[in-house]
Structure formats: structure tokens, C-alpha cells
Amino acid sequence: MPINFVDAALGGELEVPTLDGRVKLKIPPETQTGKLFRLRGKGVKPVRGGAPGDLLCKVVVETPVKLKEEQKELLRTFQDSLGGTSSAHHSPKKSGFFDGVKKFFEDMKP
């Protein structure tokens, strides 16, 4: 399910279509693209009877397009407030496995 940048950052609600109709899914703040949510009992019912399965909902954060110049300037100001493009503090996926290994060995130095 696509969600916008603001809902991903601040949290919000999303209507998800299921086999039984639409259900509301609460999106927590700071949700990253690719996050999976489990909707218990909203999946397919087994042929031989029993309880319905779970429905998995994967969210994808959409990047805004066709921005006006004022909106671009607001985003540049926002980026500057985060520390520019090199700041990994606000980007959890920016630092990888090897960055963690490097930090581990640097912390071991006397």
C-alpha cells in the first residue's frame, strides 16, 4: 500500500482493502518503506474450514512529484535542519553492517 511522506514520518491512518471490505490500519510515526503489518484474521479462509489466515500489508513511502518552488524550498530547509545530506542519524538504513563492525572496533581502542 502506498503512503505519503508525511504519514510515514508523523504517523496516520490507512484504509486497507480486504476480502471482507476495508479496514483501518494505524501507521506509527517514523515508518520506513517496506514495513510489513499483519492484519490478523483478515486473510483467506481455508477450503476445509477453520479460521481465516492473516493478511500482510507492506507499505511503500511515495516521494512527492511536481513540487512547487515554495515546497522545494521548505524541503531544503527541512534537510538543513537534519544536518544536510551526510547525516546518518536520521536515516536508519544509511549505515550498514560494515559501519557497525567498524564502530565496534573503534570503540575497543584504548
N, C-alpha and C positions, 0 to 999 in steps of 0.2 A: 504494500500500500504506500503510495507517495504521500509524504508530509512536507509542509513548508519549513523553511529555515527557522522561523520564529517559534513555531510549535515544538520543533526539535530542541531548541535552546531553552525555552521558557516553560515548556510543558503545555498540554492541552488535551482535547478530546478528539477522537476519530471515530467515524461510523464505519464499521466493517461489515460487508455483506457476508451472510452465512446461508446455509441451506434452509434455515427456518426464518429468514428475514435479517434485518440489520441489528447489530449490537454496538453499543458504545464501548470504546477502548480508551482507557486513560493513558495518555502519553506522559511519562515522567520528565522533569526537566533534564537537560543535558543528554538526551537520547541520541545515539550515534546511528548512522546509516547501517543497515544490516542487522539491527537488533531484532530478535525473534520474541514474539509474545505468544503465549499459549492460552487459547480460549477453551477451557475445559468443557467437554460435553457438547461442543458446537460443530463437531466434525461429522463424518459419515457414520451411519448406523450399520452395524454388521448384518449380513444377509441372514444369518441363523439366529438373530435376536440378540438381545443384550443392550448394554448402554452404548450410546454414540461415542465415537472417539473424540480426540481433541483436534482443534483447528489451529494451525500455526500461522501467525501473521508476521511477515517480515516487512519492516518499514525501510523506505528509501527516502533520504532527505533530498529534496529538489532544490537546485540552485536557481535563484531568480533570473529571469531573462528580460530583455528590453527595458532596462532600468533608465530612468531619467537622470540627468546630470546631478540633480539635488540628492537623489537616492545613492548614487555612486559616491558622492562626497561624504554622505553620512556613513557609508560602509568604510571609506578610507579613514575617517575619524575613529570609527569603532576599531579598525585594525591597529591604528596607532595606540589606542588605549590598551590593547592587549600586549604591546611591546613590539609591534612590527611583524614582519613575515617570518623572522627566525625564532620566535618564541614557541617552545615546545610545551611550556607549562599549561597552556590552554588547549593543546592538541594531543589527546592521549594516544593516537595512532602514529604520531610523528616519530616518537622514539621507539626503536625496535628492540629486538632481542639482544643484538650486539652492543647497543648503547647501555643496556642493563648490565651486561657482562663487564664492559669497560668501567662503568661506575663502581661495580663490586670490587674490582681490583684496585681502582684508585682509592677507594675508601680503606683498603687494607694497608696502604702505605703509612709508615710511621711519621 
